[in-house]
């Protein structure tokens, strides 16, 4: 299954480590430091030029972690994931 993150970007559900709300999660210094280090390493992909509302951490089978920022809220992305069968353990 795939999850549409916005614009023309889709990713495999099996690659997703987590979907996070950008506003609430960046209150933590640890999260800000993590995002800054991923940005510096060139592993952050911005999907839109709009203000991002969420970020998605992925680890594909090749082992290279990627972070996508999306203008779509984390709640909407989670609903999309559930709708598309992302909760396969239920």
ChimeraX commands (.cxc) that place a marker at each C-alpha (Angstrom):
marker #1 position 0.00,0.00,0.00 radius 0.5
marker #1 position 1.02,3.59,-0.58 radius 0.5
marker #1 position 0.35,6.88,1.19 radius 0.5
marker #1 position -0.13,10.14,-0.72 radius 0.5
marker #1 position 1.81,12.90,1.08 radius 0.5
marker #1 position 0.77,15.78,-1.15 radius 0.5
marker #1 position 1.54,17.08,-4.61 radius 0.5
marker #1 position 2.85,14.12,-6.62 radius 0.5
marker #1 position 4.56,12.33,-3.74 radius 0.5
marker #1 position 3.56,8.84,-2.62 radius 0.5
marker #1 position 5.53,6.51,-0.37 radius 0.5
marker #1 position 5.22,2.88,0.65 radius 0.5
marker #1 position 3.36,2.39,3.91 radius 0.5
marker #1 position 5.90,-0.24,4.94 radius 0.5
marker #1 position 8.69,2.39,4.79 radius 0.5
marker #1 position 7.02,4.75,7.29 radius 0.5
marker #1 position 8.56,4.92,10.75 radius 0.5
marker #1 position 6.32,7.73,11.98 radius 0.5
marker #1 position 4.06,10.64,11.07 radius 0.5
marker #1 position 4.47,13.71,13.25 radius 0.5
marker #1 position 2.76,17.05,13.73 radius 0.5
marker #1 position 5.42,19.66,13.03 radius 0.5
marker #1 position 4.06,22.30,15.41 radius 0.5
marker #1 position 3.70,20.16,18.52 radius 0.5
marker #1 position 6.68,17.87,18.05 radius 0.5
marker #1 position 9.22,20.65,17.48 radius 0.5
marker #1 position 8.63,21.95,20.98 radius 0.5
marker #1 position 11.23,19.40,22.00 radius 0.5
marker #1 position 14.88,20.36,21.51 radius 0.5
marker #1 position 15.63,16.75,20.63 radius 0.5
marker #1 position 13.21,16.82,17.70 radius 0.5
marker #1 position 14.52,20.17,16.48 radius 0.5
marker #1 position 18.09,18.86,16.68 radius 0.5
marker #1 position 17.11,15.69,14.80 radius 0.5
marker #1 position 15.41,17.64,12.00 radius 0.5
marker #1 position 18.35,20.04,11.76 radius 0.5
marker #1 position 20.84,17.17,11.47 radius 0.5
marker #1 position 18.72,15.43,8.81 radius 0.5
marker #1 position 18.45,18.71,6.90 radius 0.5
marker #1 position 22.21,19.22,7.08 radius 0.5
marker #1 position 22.76,15.67,5.82 radius 0.5
marker #1 position 20.46,16.31,2.86 radius 0.5
marker #1 position 17.84,13.79,3.94 radius 0.5
marker #1 position 14.86,16.18,4.18 radius 0.5
marker #1 position 12.53,16.38,1.20 radius 0.5
marker #1 position 10.04,19.24,1.12 radius 0.5
marker #1 position 6.96,18.24,-0.82 radius 0.5
marker #1 position 5.50,21.73,-1.19 radius 0.5
marker #1 position 6.55,25.34,-0.99 radius 0.5
marker #1 position 3.68,25.91,1.43 radius 0.5
marker #1 position 4.24,26.00,5.19 radius 0.5
marker #1 position 4.66,22.37,6.31 radius 0.5
marker #1 position 2.28,20.97,8.90 radius 0.5
marker #1 position 3.79,17.53,9.34 radius 0.5
marker #1 position 6.87,15.46,8.80 radius 0.5
marker #1 position 7.13,11.81,7.94 radius 0.5
marker #1 position 10.17,9.70,8.83 radius 0.5
marker #1 position 10.81,6.82,6.44 radius 0.5
marker #1 position 13.35,4.06,6.32 radius 0.5
marker #1 position 13.17,2.22,3.01 radius 0.5
marker #1 position 14.72,-1.21,2.60 radius 0.5
marker #1 position 17.96,0.39,1.39 radius 0.5
marker #1 position 18.41,1.68,4.96 radius 0.5
marker #1 position 18.75,5.38,4.09 radius 0.5
marker #1 position 16.44,7.35,6.37 radius 0.5
marker #1 position 14.48,10.14,4.70 radius 0.5
marker #1 position 12.30,12.84,6.21 radius 0.5
marker #1 position 9.46,14.31,4.15 radius 0.5
marker #1 position 7.78,17.57,5.12 radius 0.5
marker #1 position 4.18,17.93,4.00 radius 0.5
marker #1 position 1.61,20.70,3.92 radius 0.5
marker #1 position -0.99,18.08,4.89 radius 0.5
marker #1 position -1.73,17.71,8.60 radius 0.5
marker #1 position -0.59,14.63,10.48 radius 0.5
marker #1 position -4.22,13.83,11.37 radius 0.5
marker #1 position -5.20,13.78,7.69 radius 0.5
marker #1 position -2.21,11.63,6.78 radius 0.5
marker #1 position -3.07,9.17,9.55 radius 0.5
marker #1 position -6.68,8.96,8.31 radius 0.5
marker #1 position -5.40,8.31,4.78 radius 0.5
marker #1 position -3.11,5.58,6.10 radius 0.5
marker #1 position -5.97,3.90,7.98 radius 0.5
marker #1 position -8.30,4.24,4.99 radius 0.5
marker #1 position -5.80,2.68,2.62 radius 0.5
marker #1 position -5.35,-0.33,4.87 radius 0.5
marker #1 position -2.31,0.86,6.78 radius 0.5
marker #1 position -3.50,-0.76,9.99 radius 0.5
marker #1 position -3.05,-4.31,8.77 radius 0.5
marker #1 position -2.66,-5.75,12.29 radius 0.5
marker #1 position -6.23,-4.88,13.32 radius 0.5
marker link #1:1,2 radius 0.2
marker link #1:2,3 radius 0.2
marker link #1:3,4 radius 0.2
marker link #1:4,5 radius 0.2
marker link #1:5,6 radius 0.2
marker link #1:6,7 radius 0.2
marker link #1:7,8 radius 0.2
marker link #1:8,9 radius 0.2
marker link #1:9,10 radius 0.2
marker link #1:10,11 radius 0.2
marker link #1:11,12 radius 0.2
marker link #1:12,13 radius 0.2
marker link #1:13,14 radius 0.2
marker link #1:14,15 radius 0.2
marker link #1:15,16 radius 0.2
marker link #1:16,17 radius 0.2
marker link #1:17,18 radius 0.2
marker link #1:18,19 radius 0.2
marker link #1:19,20 radius 0.2
marker link #1:20,21 radius 0.2
marker link #1:21,22 radius 0.2
marker link #1:22,23 radius 0.2
marker link #1:23,24 radius 0.2
marker link #1:24,25 radius 0.2
marker link #1:25,26 radius 0.2
marker link #1:26,27 radius 0.2
marker link #1:27,28 radius 0.2
marker link #1:28,29 radius 0.2
marker link #1:29,30 radius 0.2
marker link #1:30,31 radius 0.2
marker link #1:31,32 radius 0.2
marker link #1:32,33 radius 0.2
marker link #1:33,34 radius 0.2
marker link #1:34,35 radius 0.2
marker link #1:35,36 radius 0.2
marker link #1:36,37 radius 0.2
marker link #1:37,38 radius 0.2
marker link #1:38,39 radius 0.2
marker link #1:39,40 radius 0.2
marker link #1:40,41 radius 0.2
marker link #1:41,42 radius 0.2
marker link #1:42,43 radius 0.2
marker link #1:43,44 radius 0.2
marker link #1:44,45 radius 0.2
marker link #1:45,46 radius 0.2
marker link #1:46,47 radius 0.2
marker link #1:47,48 radius 0.2
marker link #1:48,49 radius 0.2
marker link #1:49,50 radius 0.2
marker link #1:50,51 radius 0.2
marker link #1:51,52 radius 0.2
marker link #1:52,53 radius 0.2
marker link #1:53,54 radius 0.2
marker link #1:54,55 radius 0.2
marker link #1:55,56 radius 0.2
marker link #1:56,57 radius 0.2
marker link #1:57,58 radius 0.2
marker link #1:58,59 radius 0.2
marker link #1:59,60 radius 0.2
marker link #1:60,61 radius 0.2
marker link #1:61,62 radius 0.2
marker link #1:62,63 radius 0.2
marker link #1:63,64 radius 0.2
marker link #1:64,65 radius 0.2
marker link #1:65,66 radius 0.2
marker link #1:66,67 radius 0.2
marker link #1:67,68 radius 0.2
marker link #1:68,69 radius 0.2
marker link #1:69,70 radius 0.2
marker link #1:70,71 radius 0.2
marker link #1:71,72 radius 0.2
marker link #1:72,73 radius 0.2
marker link #1:73,74 radius 0.2
marker link #1:74,75 radius 0.2
marker link #1:75,76 radius 0.2
marker link #1:76,77 radius 0.2
marker link #1:77,78 radius 0.2
marker link #1:78,79 radius 0.2
marker link #1:79,80 radius 0.2
marker link #1:80,81 radius 0.2
marker link #1:81,82 radius 0.2
marker link #1:82,83 radius 0.2
marker link #1:83,84 radius 0.2
marker link #1:84,85 radius 0.2
marker link #1:85,86 radius 0.2
marker link #1:86,87 radius 0.2
marker link #1:87,88 radius 0.2
marker link #1:88,89 radius 0.2
marker link #1:89,90 radius 0.2
view
